[in-house]
């Protein structure tokens, strides 16, 4: 994996490694990326298709961990930490919560 000074790597609460890429702030599971993916993402702007792919590839644990951190930050800052980037990024507040809702709806539909 290409890892330059600007690429930060984190562990979620389940021990899954993810990175936040410097050019577009995307948080993704490290093991789901190829070297070519990382090179592309660090040099290019996010497309809607790739944004959707990265969100759907994010593990449930990573999504939950990032959403919990957002909730804590929202509470700590009185809502000032709410983030909506243009173009949108998978770890934006609205995108994280939208992905959670999408997965929850899907889980409910599968139960029926």
N, C-alpha and C positions, 0 to 999 in steps of 0.2 A: 504494500500500500504506500502510495506517495503521501508523505506527511511533512508539509512545510511548516515554517514558524507560525503562520497565520491559521493553520488548521488545528483546532482544539479537539481533544478526544475526552469523552466522559463515560462513566458507567452509570446505568440506571439502577433502580433498587433491586432488580433481579440479576445484576451482573452483566447485562448486555451492553457491549461497547457501542457507542455512537459518536459521531463527529458533527461539528457545526462548521460548515464550509465558509471561508472568508468572503467570497464574492457575493454570495446570495443568502447566507445565514441558514442554510438547510441543515436540519438535524436528521441524520439517517443512521441506520444500523450499519456499522462498519463492515460486518461480514457479508452484507448483501451487495456490496459494491465491488466492482472490478477496478483495476488501475485506470482503465479507460474511462469509466464512469466518473471517477474522482477528477481526472484531468479535465474532462468535459465540464463538469459542474463548477470547478474552480475558475474556468476561463470563460464560461458562457452564462448568459442570463437564463433564468428559469422559463420553460415553456409550460403552458397549462397541462399538456399531456404528461410531461415529466413530473410536474407538481403532483398530479393525481396519482401517478405511479409511485412516487416516493412516499406519499401519505399512506397509500394502501399497503406498501411494503413495510411500513413502520410496525414493529411488534406491538402487541397490546400492552405489554409491560412498559415499553418506552413511551407510548402514547399516554398511558395513565400517569407515569412518572412526570412527564413534561406538563400535563394538564394540572396535576397536583401542585407543581412548582408555580405555575401561572396563577392558580387560585390563591396560594400563599402570598405571592407578590401583589396580586390585586387587593387582598385584604390588608397587607402591610402598607401599601401606598395609597389606600383609599380609592383604588381604581385607576390611578395615574399610570400604572405600568401596562395598561391595556395596549396591545400592539397590533396594528393592521398595516402591513407594508404594501406598497405598490411597486412592482408586482407582488402578489401574495407569496408568502413562504409557509411551508408546512408547520413551523412552530409558532406562527402568529396566533394570538389568543383566539381569534374567531375561527381560524383554520383548525386548530387543535380541538376546539369544542364541536365544530361541525363534523369532524372526523369521528369523534366520540359518539355523537348523535347518530351518524350514519351507521356505525358498527352496532350500536344498541338496537336501532330499528331493524337491521338485518338479523340480529340474534333473535329478536322478538318474532319476526316473520318466520324464521326457521323453527321456532317452537310450535307454531300453529299447525 
